[in-house]
Amino acid sequence: MTHKVKYDDLTKYERARLVGARALQLAMGAPPLIGVPEKSINAVLLAKAEFEKKAIPLQVIRAA
């Protein structure tokens, strides 16, 4: 049995995995899902900002 995990219930390891995966996507040219400041911003910082705004389009599914 599996279930989806809400943002508030993520472990620090799951958070790191989501931010890392999203940062890789951004570094490879994926469009950002939040407004980007005029200054050039690093992919990891942008991924963290997307995570804080709950805009990362990834899901965590845990096995029971």
Residue pairs with C-beta under 8 A, 6 or more apart in sequence:
1 63
1 64
2 61
2 62
2 63
2 64
3 61
3 62
3 64
4 59
4 60
4 61
5 14
5 59
5 60
5 61
5 62
7 54
10 18
10 60
14 60
15 51
17 60
18 51
18 56
18 58
18 60
19 44
19 47
19 48
19 51
19 56
20 44
20 47
21 58
22 47
22 50
22 51
22 56
22 58
23 43
23 44
23 46
23 47
24 43
26 32
26 43
26 46
26 47
27 43
32 46
32 50
33 50
33 55
33 56
33 57
34 46
34 49
34 50
34 53
34 55
36 46
47 56
50 56
